[in-house]
């Protein structure tokens, strides 16, 4: 399996109050051959979300460290194609689908690499479908 991984799904593995069966099934189907693509901003989003969860006492520091180690064991590939052309593509997709530029980065990466998108974000799912991008469902990995 090769797909673009959104923070919403990755965080559902991490935060006890955000866990879902869909996220658990997705995680269970990741194999050593799986490649999960993320835009460069994914790392900032994850870091901030985990830090905020720790500050709000939703996650213990030791659990946060274990989660970061878990993410490190996955075959996460960071796409860092960033230039003025990328900014224009993000802007176009954000405007076309009423998304933030951050969410548009996931959509753009999935489009450019011709990959499915794994997300729990309903707005991003809808935008992906409108853009002709396959939304990865746990039953179809």
N, CA, C and O atoms as CSV, one atom per row, in Angstrom:
chain,resi,resn,atom,element,x,y,z
A,1,UNK,N,N,0.842,-1.169,0.000
A,1,UNK,CA,C,0.000,0.000,0.000
A,1,UNK,C,C,0.890,1.235,0.000
A,1,UNK,O,O,1.916,1.284,0.678
A,2,UNK,N,N,0.481,2.213,-0.760
A,2,UNK,CA,C,1.148,3.511,-0.796
A,2,UNK,C,C,0.045,4.559,-0.837
A,2,UNK,O,O,-0.848,4.495,-1.682
A,3,UNK,N,N,0.107,5.527,0.080
A,3,UNK,CA,C,-0.920,6.561,0.129
A,3,UNK,C,C,-0.380,7.792,0.829
A,3,UNK,O,O,0.723,7.789,1.376
A,4,UNK,N,N,-1.184,8.846,0.797
A,4,UNK,CA,C,-0.885,10.067,1.541
A,4,UNK,C,C,-1.610,9.959,2.878
A,4,UNK,O,O,-2.799,9.644,2.923
A,5,UNK,N,N,-0.899,10.217,3.949
A,5,UNK,CA,C,-1.443,10.114,5.308
A,5,UNK,C,C,-1.661,11.500,5.889
A,5,UNK,O,O,-0.736,12.308,5.961
A,6,UNK,N,N,-2.883,11.764,6.300
A,6,UNK,CA,C,-3.258,13.026,6.925
A,6,UNK,C,C,-3.061,12.923,8.444
A,6,UNK,O,O,-3.109,11.831,9.011
A,7,UNK,N,N,-2.842,14.052,9.079
A,7,UNK,CA,C,-2.652,14.079,10.534
A,7,UNK,C,C,-3.857,13.551,11.304
A,7,UNK,O,O,-3.698,12.920,12.349
A,8,UNK,N,N,-5.050,13.803,10.797
A,8,UNK,CA,C,-6.243,13.384,11.536
A,8,UNK,C,C,-6.239,11.884,11.797
A,8,UNK,O,O,-6.636,11.440,12.874
A,9,UNK,N,N,-5.800,11.116,10.837
A,9,UNK,CA,C,-5.759,9.660,11.008
A,9,UNK,C,C,-4.589,9.262,11.902
A,9,UNK,O,O,-4.737,8.408,12.777
A,10,UNK,N,N,-3.443,9.870,11.688
A,10,UNK,CA,C,-2.278,9.544,12.514
A,10,UNK,C,C,-2.526,9.900,13.976
A,10,UNK,O,O,-2.086,9.178,14.870
A,11,UNK,N,N,-3.216,10.988,14.225
A,11,UNK,CA,C,-3.503,11.387,15.608
A,11,UNK,C,C,-4.547,10.489,16.256
A,11,UNK,O,O,-4.560,10.334,17.477
A,12,UNK,N,N,-5.413,9.902,15.457
A,12,UNK,CA,C,-6.413,8.989,16.012
A,12,UNK,C,C,-5.750,7.758,16.620
A,12,UNK,O,O,-6.337,7.117,17.492
A,13,UNK,N,N,-4.545,7.414,16.181
A,13,UNK,CA,C,-3.802,6.315,16.806
A,13,UNK,C,C,-3.210,6.764,18.128
A,13,UNK,O,O,-2.981,5.951,19.023
A,14,UNK,N,N,-2.961,8.064,18.248
A,14,UNK,CA,C,-2.188,8.586,19.363
A,14,UNK,C,C,-3.017,9.009,20.561
A,14,UNK,O,O,-2.645,8.746,21.705
A,15,UNK,N,N,-4.121,9.653,20.304
A,15,UNK,CA,C,-4.872,10.264,21.384
A,15,UNK,C,C,-6.056,9.384,21.784
A,15,UNK,O,O,-6.941,9.123,20.970
A,16,UNK,N,N,-6.071,8.931,23.026
A,16,UNK,CA,C,-7.118,8.004,23.466
A,16,UNK,C,C,-8.541,8.488,23.184
A,16,UNK,O,O,-9.409,7.680,22.854
A,17,UNK,N,N,-8.790,9.778,23.307
A,17,UNK,CA,C,-10.143,10.280,23.093
A,17,UNK,C,C,-10.472,10.498,21.619
A,17,UNK,O,O,-11.585,10.906,21.290
A,18,UNK,N,N,-9.513,10.231,20.726
A,18,UNK,CA,C,-9.761,10.359,19.296
A,18,UNK,C,C,-9.676,9.022,18.561
A,18,UNK,O,O,-9.856,8.973,17.344
A,19,UNK,N,N,-9.404,7.943,19.286
A,19,UNK,CA,C,-9.263,6.632,18.651
A,19,UNK,C,C,-10.568,6.220,17.978
A,19,UNK,O,O,-11.660,6.447,18.499
A,20,UNK,N,N,-10.424,5.615,16.816
A,20,UNK,CA,C,-11.583,5.104,16.098
A,20,UNK,C,C,-11.261,3.710,15.586
A,20,UNK,O,O,-10.096,3.345,15.431
A,21,UNK,N,N,-12.295,2.945,15.329
A,21,UNK,CA,C,-12.091,1.611,14.764
A,21,UNK,C,C,-11.457,1.719,13.383
A,21,UNK,O,O,-10.616,0.901,13.012
A,22,UNK,N,N,-11.865,2.735,12.625
A,22,UNK,CA,C,-11.310,2.915,11.287
A,22,UNK,C,C,-9.798,3.142,11.357
A,22,UNK,O,O,-9.048,2.560,10.574
A,23,UNK,N,N,-9.353,3.975,12.281
A,23,UNK,CA,C,-7.921,4.231,12.436
A,23,UNK,C,C,-7.193,2.965,12.877
A,23,UNK,O,O,-6.099,2.677,12.394
A,24,UNK,N,N,-7.792,2.218,13.784
A,24,UNK,CA,C,-7.176,0.966,14.236
A,24,UNK,C,C,-7.043,-0.032,13.086
A,24,UNK,O,O,-6.006,-0.679,12.940
A,25,UNK,N,N,-8.099,-0.157,12.267
A,25,UNK,CA,C,-8.035,-1.090,11.135
A,25,UNK,C,C,-7.008,-0.638,10.111
A,25,UNK,O,O,-6.302,-1.462,9.530
A,26,UNK,N,N,-6.922,0.676,9.887
A,26,UNK,CA,C,-5.923,1.196,8.956
A,26,UNK,C,C,-4.521,0.845,9.453
A,26,UNK,O,O,-3.690,0.354,8.689
A,27,UNK,N,N,-4.266,1.099,10.729
A,27,UNK,CA,C,-2.956,0.808,11.308
A,27,UNK,C,C,-2.632,-0.685,11.221
A,27,UNK,O,O,-1.492,-1.055,10.939
A,28,UNK,N,N,-3.616,-1.533,11.458
A,28,UNK,CA,C,-3.392,-2.980,11.418
A,28,UNK,C,C,-3.026,-3.468,10.023
A,28,UNK,O,O,-2.377,-4.504,9.880
A,29,UNK,N,N,-3.433,-2.740,9.001
A,29,UNK,CA,C,-3.155,-3.165,7.628
A,29,UNK,C,C,-1.863,-2.611,7.057
A,29,UNK,O,O,-1.488,-2.941,5.932
A,30,UNK,N,N,-1.190,-1.784,7.811
A,30,UNK,CA,C,0.091,-1.271,7.336
A,30,UNK,C,C,1.110,-2.393,7.423
A,30,UNK,O,O,1.292,-3.009,8.474
A,31,UNK,N,N,1.761,-2.644,6.320
A,31,UNK,CA,C,2.757,-3.716,6.264
A,31,UNK,C,C,4.153,-3.102,6.124
A,31,UNK,O,O,4.286,-1.897,5.911
A,32,UNK,N,N,5.186,-3.930,6.244
A,32,UNK,CA,C,6.545,-3.405,6.046
A,32,UNK,C,C,6.757,-2.812,4.643
A,32,UNK,O,O,7.674,-2.019,4.432
A,33,UNK,N,N,5.910,-3.200,3.702
A,33,UNK,CA,C,6.026,-2.677,2.337
A,33,UNK,C,C,5.229,-1.387,2.130
A,33,UNK,O,O,5.349,-0.749,1.085
A,34,UNK,N,N,4.430,-1.006,3.104
A,34,UNK,CA,C,3.609,0.192,2.985
A,34,UNK,C,C,4.471,1.448,2.992
A,34,UNK,O,O,5.457,1.542,3.723
A,35,UNK,N,N,4.082,2.404,2.168
A,35,UNK,CA,C,4.749,3.701,2.137
A,35,UNK,C,C,3.687,4.762,2.380
A,35,UNK,O,O,2.690,4.837,1.661
A,36,UNK,N,N,3.908,5.572,3.394
A,36,UNK,CA,C,2.972,6.624,3.759
A,36,UNK,C,C,3.617,7.969,3.445
A,36,UNK,O,O,4.602,8.359,4.071
A,37,UNK,N,N,3.059,8.661,2.483
A,37,UNK,CA,C,3.587,9.961,2.082
A,37,UNK,C,C,2.933,11.060,2.895
A,37,UNK,O,O,1.730,11.023,3.151
A,38,UNK,N,N,3.727,12.032,3.297
A,38,UNK,CA,C,3.218,13.189,4.019
A,38,UNK,C,C,3.878,14.446,3.456
A,38,UNK,O,O,5.033,14.411,3.031
A,39,UNK,N,N,3.136,15.556,3.455
A,39,UNK,CA,C,3.793,16.823,3.114
A,39,UNK,C,C,4.682,17.238,4.286
A,39,UNK,O,O,4.475,16.777,5.409
A,40,UNK,N,N,5.647,18.085,4.043
A,40,UNK,CA,C,6.585,18.501,5.098
A,40,UNK,C,C,5.861,19.065,6.314
A,40,UNK,O,O,6.328,18.899,7.441
A,41,UNK,N,N,4.734,19.724,6.102
A,41,UNK,CA,C,4.030,20.332,7.231
A,41,UNK,C,C,3.462,19.293,8.199
A,41,UNK,O,O,3.134,19.634,9.335
A,42,UNK,N,N,3.340,18.038,7.774
A,42,UNK,CA,C,2.812,16.982,8.629
A,42,UNK,C,C,3.591,16.892,9.944
A,42,UNK,O,O,3.001,16.735,11.013
A,43,UNK,N,N,4.901,16.993,9.855
A,43,UNK,CA,C,5.741,16.863,11.043
A,43,UNK,C,C,5.485,18.004,12.032
A,43,UNK,O,O,5.498,17.793,13.245
A,44,UNK,N,N,5.258,19.191,11.518
A,44,UNK,CA,C,4.941,20.327,12.384
A,44,UNK,C,C,3.564,20.141,13.017
A,44,UNK,O,O,3.377,20.401,14.205
A,45,UNK,N,N,2.614,19.694,12.219
A,45,UNK,CA,C,1.262,19.457,12.742
A,45,UNK,C,C,1.280,18.392,13.834
A,45,UNK,O,O,0.663,18.559,14.886
A,46,UNK,N,N,1.988,17.301,13.575
A,46,UNK,CA,C,2.051,16.225,14.557
A,46,UNK,C,C,2.730,16.687,15.835
A,46,UNK,O,O,2.244,16.426,16.936
A,47,UNK,N,N,3.846,17.368,15.686
A,47,UNK,CA,C,4.572,17.860,16.852
A,47,UNK,C,C,3.694,18.777,17.689
A,47,UNK,O,O,3.636,18.637,18.910
A,48,UNK,N,N,3.020,19.701,17.050
A,48,UNK,CA,C,2.165,20.634,17.769
A,48,UNK,C,C,0.980,19.925,18.431
A,48,UNK,O,O,0.655,20.205,19.585
A,49,UNK,N,N,0.346,19.021,17.714
A,49,UNK,CA,C,-0.806,18.306,18.273
A,49,UNK,C,C,-0.406,17.477,19.489
A,49,UNK,O,O,-1.125,17.455,20.488
A,50,UNK,N,N,0.729,16.801,19.414
A,50,UNK,CA,C,1.184,15.991,20.545
A,50,UNK,C,C,1.588,16.878,21.724
A,50,UNK,O,O,1.306,16.547,22.876
A,51,UNK,N,N,2.238,17.986,21.444
A,51,UNK,CA,C,2.615,18.925,22.495
A,51,UNK,C,C,1.376,19.492,23.185
A,51,UNK,O,O,1.327,19.568,24.413
A,52,UNK,N,N,0.382,19.888,22.399
A,52,UNK,CA,C,-0.850,20.437,22.973
A,52,UNK,C,C,-1.600,19.376,23.770
A,52,UNK,O,O,-2.172,19.680,24.817
A,53,UNK,N,N,-1.603,18.140,23.291
A,53,UNK,CA,C,-2.258,17.052,24.019
A,53,UNK,C,C,-1.570,16.815,25.365
A,53,UNK,O,O,-2.228,16.567,26.376
A,54,UNK,N,N,-0.253,16.896,25.363
A,54,UNK,CA,C,0.478,16.738,26.621
A,54,UNK,C,C,0.165,17.897,27.570
A,54,UNK,O,O,-0.090,17.677,28.754
A,55,UNK,N,N,0.183,19.118,27.060
A,55,UNK,CA,C,-0.102,20.290,27.906
A,55,UNK,C,C,-1.514,20.246,28.492
A,55,UNK,O,O,-1.744,20.704,29.611
A,56,UNK,N,N,-2.452,19.692,27.728
A,56,UNK,CA,C,-3.847,19.613,28.194
A,56,UNK,C,C,-4.114,18.329,28.981
A,56,UNK,O,O,-5.253,18.028,29.338
A,57,UNK,N,N,-3.060,17.594,29.239
A,57,UNK,CA,C,-3.115,16.356,30.020
A,57,UNK,C,C,-3.973,15.269,29.359
A,57,UNK,O,O,-4.593,14.444,30.029
A,58,UNK,N,N,-3.984,15.300,28.033
A,58,UNK,CA,C,-4.658,14.246,27.278
A,58,UNK,C,C,-3.691,13.107,26.964
A,58,UNK,O,O,-4.102,12.030,26.533
A,59,UNK,N,N,-2.392,13.361,27.188
A,59,UNK,CA,C,-1.350,12.416,26.823
A,59,UNK,C,C,-0.169,12.621,27.763
A,59,UNK,O,O,0.282,13.747,27.969
A,60,UNK,N,N,0.322,11.539,28.323
A,60,UNK,CA,C,1.500,11.626,29.198
A,60,UNK,C,C,2.760,11.770,28.345
A,60,UNK,O,O,2.791,11.324,27.198
A,61,UNK,N,N,3.788,12.387,28.902
A,61,UNK,CA,C,5.031,12.587,28.154
A,61,UNK,C,C,5.619,11.259,27.676
A,61,UNK,O,O,6.084,11.161,26.541
A,62,UNK,N,N,5.601,10.242,28.531
A,62,UNK,CA,C,6.155,8.931,28.150
A,62,UNK,C,C,5.382,8.351,26.966
A,62,UNK,O,O,5.976,7.757,26.067
A,63,UNK,N,N,4.066,8.523,26.964
A,63,UNK,CA,C,3.250,8.041,25.838
A,63,UNK,C,C,3.571,8.821,24.570
A,63,UNK,O,O,3.614,8.251,23.479
A,64,UNK,N,N,3.794,10.114,24.710
A,64,UNK,CA,C,4.150,10.941,23.559
A,64,UNK,C,C,5.463,10.455,22.938
A,64,UNK,O,O,5.579,10.353,21.717
A,65,UNK,N,N,6.439,10.160,23.781
A,65,UNK,CA,C,7.732,9.670,23.291
A,65,UNK,C,C,7.559,8.336,22.570
A,65,UNK,O,O,8.154,8.125,21.513
A,66,UNK,N,N,6.751,7.434,23.128
A,66,UNK,CA,C,6.498,6.142,22.480
A,66,UNK,C,C,5.818,6.331,21.124
A,66,UNK,O,O,6.145,5.634,20.164
A,67,UNK,N,N,4.884,7.262,21.046
A,67,UNK,CA,C,4.196,7.523,19.779
A,67,UNK,C,C,5.152,8.064,18.731
A,67,UNK,O,O,5.102,7.663,17.568
A,68,UNK,N,N,6.011,8.963,19.136
A,68,UNK,CA,C,6.988,9.502,18.189
A,68,UNK,C,C,7.890,8.382,17.687
A,68,UNK,O,O,8.238,8.349,16.506
A,69,UNK,N,N,8.269,7.471,18.565
A,69,UNK,CA,C,9.073,6.313,18.162
A,69,UNK,C,C,8.285,5.428,17.198
A,69,UNK,O,O,8.848,4.912,16.233
A,70,UNK,N,N,6.992,5.249,17.452
A,70,UNK,CA,C,6.146,4.454,16.555
A,70,UNK,C,C,6.115,5.075,15.167
A,70,UNK,O,O,6.295,4.381,14.167
A,71,UNK,N,N,5.887,6.381,15.106
A,71,UNK,CA,C,5.873,7.053,13.800
A,71,UNK,C,C,7.222,6.879,13.106
A,71,UNK,O,O,7.281,6.744,11.884
A,72,UNK,N,N,8.290,6.881,13.874
A,72,UNK,CA,C,9.629,6.694,13.314
A,72,UNK,C,C,9.839,5.318,12.716
A,72,UNK,O,O,10.683,5.149,11.836
A,73,UNK,N,N,9.086,4.331,13.177
A,73,UNK,CA,C,9.214,2.966,12.648
A,73,UNK,C,C,8.420,2.762,11.359
A,73,UNK,O,O,8.656,1.801,10.626
A,74,UNK,N,N,7.479,3.668,11.084
A,74,UNK,CA,C,6.685,3.550,9.862
A,74,UNK,C,C,7.473,4.075,8.669
A,74,UNK,O,O,8.366,4.910,8.815
A,75,UNK,N,N,7.135,3.582,7.509
A,75,UNK,CA,C,7.798,4.037,6.280
A,75,UNK,C,C,7.136,5.332,5.812
A,75,UNK,O,O,6.427,5.371,4.807
A,76,UNK,N,N,7.397,6.383,6.577
A,76,UNK,CA,C,6.852,7.686,6.236
A,76,UNK,C,C,7.853,8.398,5.356
A,76,UNK,O,O,9.020,8.553,5.714
A,77,UNK,N,N,7.384,8.827,4.205
A,77,UNK,CA,C,8.225,9.561,3.253
A,77,UNK,C,C,7.729,11.005,3.213
A,77,UNK,O,O,6.549,11.262,2.974
A,78,UNK,N,N,8.626,11.919,3.444
A,78,UNK,CA,C,8.264,13.332,3.455
A,78,UNK,C,C,8.492,13.934,2.085
A,78,UNK,O,O,9.601,13.903,1.550
A,79,UNK,N,N,7.429,14.481,1.528
A,79,UNK,CA,C,7.514,15.175,0.255
A,79,UNK,C,C,7.811,16.634,0.554
A,79,UNK,O,O,7.042,17.305,1.242
A,80,UNK,N,N,8.905,17.110,0.044
A,80,UNK,CA,C,9.302,18.486,0.341
A,80,UNK,C,C,9.391,19.323,-0.929
A,80,UNK,O,O,10.210,20.238,-1.012
A,81,UNK,N,N,8.559,19.020,-1.914
A,81,UNK,CA,C,8.557,19.813,-3.133
A,81,UNK,C,C,7.861,21.138,-2.830
A,81,UNK,O,O,6.641,21.260,-2.932
A,82,UNK,N,N,8.657,22.106,-2.463
A,82,UNK,CA,C,8.129,23.400,-2.059
A,82,UNK,C,C,8.821,24.508,-2.854
A,82,UNK,O,O,10.042,24.659,-2.810
A,83,UNK,N,N,8.031,25.253,-3.558
A,83,UNK,CA,C,8.511,26.404,-4.303
A,83,UNK,C,C,7.293,27.254,-4.662
A,83,UNK,O,O,6.185,26.961,-4.214
A,84,UNK,N,N,7.483,28.280,-5.447
A,84,UNK,CA,C,6.353,29.146,-5.779
A,84,UNK,C,C,5.286,28.401,-6.578
A,84,UNK,O,O,4.102,28.716,-6.462
A,85,UNK,N,N,5.683,27.430,-7.376
A,85,UNK,CA,C,4.696,26.637,-8.113
A,85,UNK,C,C,3.819,25.838,-7.157
A,85,UNK,O,O,2.610,25.727,-7.358
A,86,UNK,N,N,4.433,25.284,-6.118
A,86,UNK,CA,C,3.663,24.536,-5.118
A,86,UNK,C,C,2.683,25.462,-4.409
A,86,UNK,O,O,1.535,25.087,-4.170
A,87,UNK,N,N,3.124,26.656,-4.076
A,87,UNK,CA,C,2.240,27.620,-3.410
A,87,UNK,C,C,1.036,27.914,-4.294
A,87,UNK,O,O,-0.091,27.999,-3.806
A,88,UNK,N,N,1.268,28.065,-5.568
A,88,UNK,CA,C,0.160,28.333,-6.492
A,88,UNK,C,C,-0.806,27.139,-6.561
A,88,UNK,O,O,-2.020,27.329,-6.627
A,89,UNK,N,N,-0.270,25.919,-6.546
A,89,UNK,CA,C,-1.134,24.731,-6.577
A,89,UNK,C,C,-1.949,24.634,-5.290
A,89,UNK,O,O,-3.139,24.320,-5.334
A,90,UNK,N,N,-1.317,24.902,-4.140
A,90,UNK,CA,C,-2.041,24.879,-2.862
A,90,UNK,C,C,-3.158,25.910,-2.881
A,90,UNK,O,O,-4.286,25.629,-2.474
A,91,UNK,N,N,-2.836,27.093,-3.354
A,91,UNK,CA,C,-3.808,28.182,-3.402
A,91,UNK,C,C,-4.996,27.819,-4.292
A,91,UNK,O,O,-6.149,28.042,-3.922
A,92,UNK,N,N,-4.707,27.263,-5.458
A,92,UNK,CA,C,-5.782,26.888,-6.390
A,92,UNK,C,C,-6.695,25.841,-5.766
A,92,UNK,O,O,-7.919,25.968,-5.820
A,93,UNK,N,N,-6.106,24.813,-5.178
A,93,UNK,CA,C,-6.911,23.752,-4.562
A,93,UNK,C,C,-7.677,24.257,-3.339
A,93,UNK,O,O,-8.832,23.885,-3.134
A,94,UNK,N,N,-7.051,25.089,-2.542
A,94,UNK,CA,C,-7.722,25.633,-1.361
A,94,UNK,C,C,-8.938,26.456,-1.776
A,94,UNK,O,O,-10.004,26.342,-1.169
A,95,UNK,N,N,-8.783,27.274,-2.796
A,95,UNK,CA,C,-9.901,28.096,-3.268
A,95,UNK,C,C,-10.990,27.228,-3.907
A,95,UNK,O,O,-12.179,27.413,-3.646
A,96,UNK,N,N,-10.572,26.295,-4.734
A,96,UNK,CA,C,-11.523,25.445,-5.453
A,96,UNK,C,C,-12.366,24.590,-4.515
A,96,UNK,O,O,-13.539,24.335,-4.785
A,97,UNK,N,N,-11.762,24.146,-3.407
A,97,UNK,CA,C,-12.452,23.207,-2.507
A,97,UNK,C,C,-12.754,23.792,-1.128
A,97,UNK,O,O,-13.152,23.064,-0.219
A,98,UNK,N,N,-12.566,25.098,-0.970
A,98,UNK,CA,C,-12.821,25.771,0.306
A,98,UNK,C,C,-12.065,25.103,1.461
A,98,UNK,O,O,-12.638,24.805,2.508
A,99,UNK,N,N,-10.778,24.880,1.244
A,99,UNK,CA,C,-9.908,24.259,2.239
A,99,UNK,C,C,-8.890,25.265,2.750
A,99,UNK,O,O,-8.695,26.325,2.154
A,100,UNK,N,N,-8.249,24.928,3.847
A,100,UNK,CA,C,-7.083,25.696,4.271
A,100,UNK,C,C,-5.927,25.324,3.338
A,100,UNK,O,O,-5.974,24.291,2.670
A,101,UNK,N,N,-4.912,26.150,3.294
A,101,UNK,CA,C,-3.727,25.815,2.492
A,101,UNK,C,C,-3.068,24.551,3.042
A,101,UNK,O,O,-2.474,23.776,2.293
A,102,UNK,N,N,-3.179,24.352,4.349
A,102,UNK,CA,C,-2.606,23.151,4.959
A,102,UNK,C,C,-3.279,21.888,4.414
A,102,UNK,O,O,-2.599,20.946,4.006
A,103,UNK,N,N,-4.606,21.872,4.408
A,103,UNK,CA,C,-5.318,20.708,3.877
A,103,UNK,C,C,-5.091,20.566,2.375
A,103,UNK,O,O,-5.013,19.453,1.855
A,104,UNK,N,N,-4.986,21.688,1.691
A,104,UNK,CA,C,-4.721,21.641,0.249
A,104,UNK,C,C,-3.378,20.978,-0.039
A,104,UNK,O,O,-3.206,20.373,-1.098
A,105,UNK,N,N,-2.422,21.083,0.885
A,105,UNK,CA,C,-1.116,20.438,0.691
A,105,UNK,C,C,-1.265,18.915,0.620
A,105,UNK,O,O,-0.572,18.266,-0.163
A,106,UNK,N,N,-2.153,18.346,1.420
A,106,UNK,CA,C,-2.402,16.898,1.366
A,106,UNK,C,C,-3.072,16.527,0.048
A,106,UNK,O,O,-2.704,15.544,-0.594
A,107,UNK,N,N,-4.038,17.309,-0.335
A,107,UNK,CA,C,-4.754,17.066,-1.586
A,107,UNK,C,C,-3.800,17.161,-2.777
A,107,UNK,O,O,-3.825,16.313,-3.669
A,108,UNK,N,N,-2.972,18.185,-2.783
A,108,UNK,CA,C,-2.014,18.379,-3.874
A,108,UNK,C,C,-1.033,17.231,-3.952
A,108,UNK,O,O,-0.720,16.762,-5.047
A,109,UNK,N,N,-0.543,16.771,-2.826
A,109,UNK,CA,C,0.406,15.654,-2.800
A,109,UNK,C,C,-0.239,14.387,-3.358
A,109,UNK,O,O,0.375,13.670,-4.148
A,110,UNK,N,N,-1.466,14.114,-2.950
A,110,UNK,CA,C,-2.174,12.934,-3.464
A,110,UNK,C,C,-2.382,13.054,-4.973
A,110,UNK,O,O,-2.210,12.076,-5.701
A,111,UNK,N,N,-2.747,14.231,-5.442
A,111,UNK,CA,C,-2.936,14.443,-6.884
A,111,UNK,C,C,-1.637,14.255,-7.641
A,111,UNK,O,O,-1.579,13.509,-8.618
A,112,UNK,N,N,-0.600,14.932,-7.188
A,112,UNK,CA,C,0.676,14.924,-7.908
A,112,UNK,C,C,1.293,13.535,-7.960
A,112,UNK,O,O,1.891,13.163,-8.970
A,113,UNK,N,N,1.160,12.772,-6.901
A,113,UNK,CA,C,1.746,11.429,-6.864
A,113,UNK,C,C,0.758,10.349,-7.299
A,113,UNK,O,O,1.098,9.166,-7.326
A,114,UNK,N,N,-0.456,10.755,-7.636
A,114,UNK,CA,C,-1.508,9.821,-8.057
A,114,UNK,C,C,-1.717,8.729,-7.002
A,114,UNK,O,O,-1.700,7.537,-7.306
A,115,UNK,N,N,-1.914,9.168,-5.758
A,115,UNK,CA,C,-2.109,8.252,-4.637
A,115,UNK,C,C,-3.445,8.523,-3.974
A,115,UNK,O,O,-4.033,9.592,-4.135
A,116,UNK,N,N,-3.909,7.539,-3.228
A,116,UNK,CA,C,-5.092,7.725,-2.418
A,116,UNK,C,C,-4.748,8.542,-1.188
A,116,UNK,O,O,-3.577,8.726,-0.858
A,117,UNK,N,N,-5.780,9.031,-0.514
A,117,UNK,CA,C,-5.605,9.866,0.672
A,117,UNK,C,C,-6.261,9.187,1.868
A,117,UNK,O,O,-7.444,8.849,1.826
A,118,UNK,N,N,-5.494,8.990,2.926
A,118,UNK,CA,C,-5.996,8.390,4.161
A,118,UNK,C,C,-6.223,9.510,5.168
A,118,UNK,O,O,-5.269,10.111,5.663
A,119,UNK,N,N,-7.482,9.786,5.468
A,119,UNK,CA,C,-7.833,10.878,6.373
A,119,UNK,C,C,-9.138,10.565,7.096
A,119,UNK,O,O,-9.943,9.757,6.634
A,120,UNK,N,N,-9.329,11.210,8.223
A,120,UNK,CA,C,-10.608,11.159,8.930
A,120,UNK,C,C,-11.336,12.493,8.810
A,120,UNK,O,O,-12.472,12.628,9.265
A,121,UNK,N,N,-10.691,13.468,8.204
A,121,UNK,CA,C,-11.241,14.815,8.054
A,121,UNK,C,C,-12.314,14.806,6.968
A,121,UNK,O,O,-12.012,14.598,5.793
A,122,UNK,N,N,-13.552,15.028,7.358
A,122,UNK,CA,C,-14.682,14.931,6.421
A,122,UNK,C,C,-14.591,15.947,5.282
A,122,UNK,O,O,-14.880,15.618,4.131
A,123,UNK,N,N,-14.197,17.154,5.592
A,123,UNK,CA,C,-14.084,18.180,4.550
A,123,UNK,C,C,-13.005,17.797,3.533
A,123,UNK,O,O,-13.189,17.962,2.327
A,124,UNK,N,N,-11.893,17.289,4.029
A,124,UNK,CA,C,-10.810,16.862,3.137
A,124,UNK,C,C,-11.223,15.641,2.319
A,124,UNK,O,O,-10.868,15.528,1.146
A,125,UNK,N,N,-11.972,14.731,2.937
A,125,UNK,CA,C,-12.493,13.574,2.190
A,125,UNK,C,C,-13.369,14.026,1.027
A,125,UNK,O,O,-13.220,13.554,-0.100
A,126,UNK,N,N,-14.277,14.941,1.318
A,126,UNK,CA,C,-15.192,15.429,0.285
A,126,UNK,C,C,-14.428,16.121,-0.830
A,126,UNK,O,O,-14.737,15.930,-2.007
A,127,UNK,N,N,-13.436,16.918,-0.474
A,127,UNK,CA,C,-12.632,17.610,-1.485
A,127,UNK,C,C,-11.867,16.603,-2.334
A,127,UNK,O,O,-11.778,16.755,-3.552
A,128,UNK,N,N,-11.320,15.583,-1.700
A,128,UNK,CA,C,-10.583,14.558,-2.440
A,128,UNK,C,C,-11.498,13.856,-3.442
A,128,UNK,O,O,-11.115,13.640,-4.592
A,129,UNK,N,N,-12.677,13.511,-3.016
A,129,UNK,CA,C,-13.619,12.846,-3.930
A,129,UNK,C,C,-13.965,13.751,-5.103
A,129,UNK,O,O,-14.005,13.298,-6.247
A,130,UNK,N,N,-14.218,15.032,-4.826
A,130,UNK,CA,C,-14.530,15.973,-5.920
A,130,UNK,C,C,-13.355,16.114,-6.881
A,130,UNK,O,O,-13.546,16.334,-8.077
A,131,UNK,N,N,-12.141,15.987,-6.354
A,131,UNK,CA,C,-10.937,16.117,-7.180
A,131,UNK,C,C,-10.565,14.804,-7.872
A,131,UNK,O,O,-9.574,14.745,-8.600
A,132,UNK,N,N,-11.356,13.757,-7.646
A,132,UNK,CA,C,-11.077,12.469,-8.285
A,132,UNK,C,C,-9.992,11.660,-7.600
A,132,UNK,O,O,-9.402,10.767,-8.208
A,133,UNK,N,N,-9.726,11.968,-6.343
A,133,UNK,CA,C,-8.706,11.250,-5.580
A,133,UNK,C,C,-9.399,10.192,-4.729
A,133,UNK,O,O,-10.405,10.464,-4.074
A,134,UNK,N,N,-8.856,9.002,-4.749
A,134,UNK,CA,C,-9.427,7.907,-3.970
A,134,UNK,C,C,-9.211,8.185,-2.480
A,134,UNK,O,O,-8.097,8.466,-2.039
A,135,UNK,N,N,-10.293,8.099,-1.725
A,135,UNK,CA,C,-10.205,8.206,-0.275
A,135,UNK,C,C,-10.032,6.786,0.253
A,135,UNK,O,O,-10.872,5.914,0.031
A,136,UNK,N,N,-8.946,6.582,0.943
A,136,UNK,CA,C,-8.630,5.235,1.438
A,136,UNK,C,C,-9.595,4.874,2.558
A,136,UNK,O,O,-9.680,5.568,3.572
A,137,UNK,N,N,-10.297,3.808,2.365
A,137,UNK,CA,C,-11.198,3.274,3.382
A,137,UNK,C,C,-10.543,2.016,3.936
A,137,UNK,O,O,-9.861,1.298,3.204
A,138,UNK,N,N,-10.742,1.745,5.219
A,138,UNK,CA,C,-10.081,0.613,5.845
A,138,UNK,C,C,-10.386,-0.699,5.156
A,138,UNK,O,O,-9.557,-1.608,5.169
A,139,UNK,N,N,-11.551,-0.816,4.558
A,139,UNK,CA,C,-11.924,-2.080,3.916
A,139,UNK,C,C,-11.293,-2.243,2.530
A,139,UNK,O,O,-11.381,-3.318,1.936
A,140,UNK,N,N,-10.671,-1.205,2.021
A,140,UNK,CA,C,-10.123,-1.268,0.655
A,140,UNK,C,C,-8.621,-0.978,0.605
A,140,UNK,O,O,-8.127,-0.513,-0.422
A,141,UNK,N,N,-7.907,-1.233,1.659
A,141,UNK,CA,C,-6.475,-0.916,1.658
A,141,UNK,C,C,-5.699,-1.873,0.788
A,141,UNK,O,O,-4.479,-1.751,0.673
